[in-house]
């Protein structure tokens, strides 16, 4: 029977001889970046380990420890007298028990932290591979300190703090959050946090959170959260994504701030605003709010209408749309007496925060007003116009009656009564308007001889 031919096997690399293999591992041992040492336990007459000595070390050993180079072959108590007993216990324990050990320790002699792996290559001996982790320990301590400070800061915040994983699942709730809601954190799974919200707010809150999480953008909403006693308070909830260097979201950080007092103030303010608006619009006296307009040099040139009530529009015979936003000069069209210096008087009040009161007439329709101006904000002022036309007519009629009556026949001042003054005022109002009489008064001053009997007969 003919046997099948076996495939031809190509020869591999020649096997290392014993010396070559030893040189290879010795080169690795000498040039490795981790510190390495081979040592043995030193025993007393009773076979109890009292110290150890190093038999061989690599280059990195001295770089990692800073020990003197004559430490090899000598008991450790000679070259590291301050060394903690834990080192001798660990090394000798491994050498005598044969059990490997992985541990982290601090050396007083070097002032460094080390991570070590120690094993027993043969009885009474130990081999240790180690590295200096002082920088890592320092960073871990800093991180721990910062975490402690952050924990203290979170504990001191008045808001309810929470964090969530990148997928949106909550993984931390502050003590304030748990105390306020009275919820057992073990019962909060998935979207169960929605149960502490007002039923009317849950759908919107869930949709807003899902949208923010999907888009990986900031999350902000106002919602009502149930307190442990069942009372709901308004909260402003804000969440921010924390990103890594590549911009990917690692987790979410959020805080809930109680704004219930603010909501109550806003509600009260809205009610007050409604009452003020109703009072403002239904007030019989004309009221207008103005804002100062200045030129490039900062000097006052005019005022713009910010708000007016219905009586103000009625006073001017204009609609609300024809007044608001318009300048004072546009609205009055020069109908005010230039001698009043209305712009300057208003500007003084608006800039100084003072107040002023004066009388002004509208020659176009014979109306007179008592104007009271005050300012509650720099650069703005409010004016109240009270109609005093009847009073001005009565005063004018009284003056005219005094002028037309001969001095010898004028009764003493005390004999004039309000009734006679009112009768005179009514007579004037029925015969001609106030400004017509004022013009007649001007003619009386220039031609007293013929005009007085004519005007007197009209009265």
KANORFEN-V122917 format. One record per residue. NEAR is the number of other ideal C-beta (glycine too) atoms within 12 Angstrom. Layout:
# KANORFEN-V122917
NEAR ; NEAR
This chain:
# KANORFEN-V122917
3 ; 4 ; 5 ; 6 ; 6 ; 6 ; 6 ; 6 ; 6 ; 6 ; 7 ; 7 ; 7 ; 8 ; 9 ; 13 ; 10 ; 10 ; 10 ; 14 ; 14 ; 13 ; 14 ; 15 ; 17 ; 17 ; 14 ; 17 ; 24 ; 20 ; 14 ; 22 ; 18 ; 28 ; 35 ; 36 ; 39 ; 30 ; 38 ; 31 ; 34 ; 29 ; 19 ; 11 ; 7 ; 7 ; 12 ; 15 ; 29 ; 19 ; 28 ; 41 ; 32 ; 37 ; 25 ; 23 ; 33 ; 29 ; 20 ; 24 ; 36 ; 23 ; 21 ; 30 ; 36 ; 21 ; 27 ; 18 ; 16 ; 12 ; 28 ; 24 ; 20 ; 21 ; 24 ; 35 ; 20 ; 20 ; 26 ; 26 ; 15 ; 15 ; 27 ; 20 ; 21 ; 19 ; 36 ; 28 ; 25 ; 36 ; 40 ; 34 ; 26 ; 34 ; 35 ; 25 ; 20 ; 18 ; 14 ; 21 ; 28 ; 17 ; 22 ; 23 ; 30 ; 23 ; 28 ; 16 ; 22 ; 27 ; 15 ; 27 ; 26 ; 35 ; 25 ; 35 ; 23 ; 37 ; 25 ; 27 ; 22 ; 17 ; 14 ; 25 ; 28 ; 42 ; 32 ; 41 ; 29 ; 38 ; 26 ; 29 ; 24 ; 24 ; 14 ; 17 ; 21 ; 17 ; 14 ; 16 ; 17 ; 14 ; 14 ; 14 ; 14 ; 14 ; 14 ; 14 ; 14 ; 19 ; 17 ; 14 ; 16 ; 25 ; 18 ; 14 ; 22 ; 18 ; 26 ; 35 ; 32 ; 40 ; 26 ; 30 ; 19 ; 19 ; 17 ; 28 ; 20 ; 32 ; 21 ; 25 ; 29 ; 29 ; 20 ; 26 ; 35 ; 24 ; 17 ; 29 ; 33 ; 19 ; 26 ; 15 ; 21 ; 9 ; 15 ; 23 ; 15 ; 16 ; 21 ; 20 ; 34 ; 27 ; 22 ; 37 ; 31 ; 23 ; 15 ; 11 ; 26 ; 23 ; 17 ; 20 ; 31 ; 23 ; 18 ; 26 ; 34 ; 19 ; 19 ; 26 ; 27 ; 15 ; 14 ; 23 ; 18 ; 22 ; 33 ; 21 ; 30 ; 26 ; 37 ; 28 ; 38 ; 25 ; 24 ; 18 ; 11 ; 13 ; 16 ; 23 ; 31 ; 28 ; 37 ; 24 ; 36 ; 27 ; 32 ; 23 ; 28 ; 20 ; 17 ; 11 ; 7 ; 7 ; 10 ; 12 ; 26 ; 20 ; 25 ; 32 ; 28 ; 37 ; 28 ; 37 ; 28 ; 28 ; 24 ; 23 ; 14 ; 17 ; 21 ; 15 ; 14 ; 16 ; 16 ; 14 ; 14 ; 14 ; 14 ; 15 ; 14 ; 14 ; 14 ; 18 ; 17 ; 14 ; 17 ; 25 ; 21 ; 14 ; 23 ; 18 ; 26 ; 35 ; 36 ; 40 ; 32 ; 39 ; 28 ; 31 ; 27 ; 18 ; 12 ; 7 ; 7 ; 12 ; 14 ; 28 ; 19 ; 25 ; 38 ; 30 ; 36 ; 26 ; 24 ; 36 ; 31 ; 25 ; 27 ; 38 ; 25 ; 23 ; 34 ; 31 ; 19 ; 24 ; 15 ; 21 ; 12 ; 17 ; 33 ; 23 ; 19 ; 27 ; 22 ; 38 ; 21 ; 20 ; 33 ; 30 ; 17 ; 15 ; 25 ; 29 ; 20 ; 14 ; 11 ; 24 ; 16 ; 35 ; 30 ; 23 ; 32 ; 43 ; 32 ; 22 ; 33 ; 36 ; 23 ; 19 ; 17 ; 18 ; 21 ; 28 ; 19 ; 28 ; 25 ; 34 ; 29 ; 31 ; 22 ; 17 ; 18 ; 25 ; 31 ; 31 ; 37 ; 24 ; 36 ; 26 ; 36 ; 24 ; 28 ; 15 ; 17 ; 15 ; 24 ; 27 ; 39 ; 33 ; 38 ; 29 ; 37 ; 26 ; 27 ; 25 ; 28 ; 23 ; 22 ; 30 ; 34 ; 28 ; 24 ; 34 ; 34 ; 27 ; 22 ; 33 ; 30 ; 20 ; 23 ; 27 ; 19 ; 12 ; 9 ; 6 ; 11 ; 15 ; 15 ; 7 ; 9 ; 7 ; 11 ; 21 ; 13 ; 12 ; 12 ; 19 ; 25 ; 21 ; 19 ; 30 ; 29 ; 17 ; 24 ; 35 ; 23 ; 15 ; 21 ; 22 ; 22 ; 31 ; 23 ; 20 ; 33 ; 26 ; 19 ; 28 ; 27 ; 16 ; 18 ; 25 ; 15 ; 13 ; 15 ; 17 ; 10 ; 13 ; 22 ; 24 ; 14 ; 16 ; 30 ; 21 ; 12 ; 19 ; 29
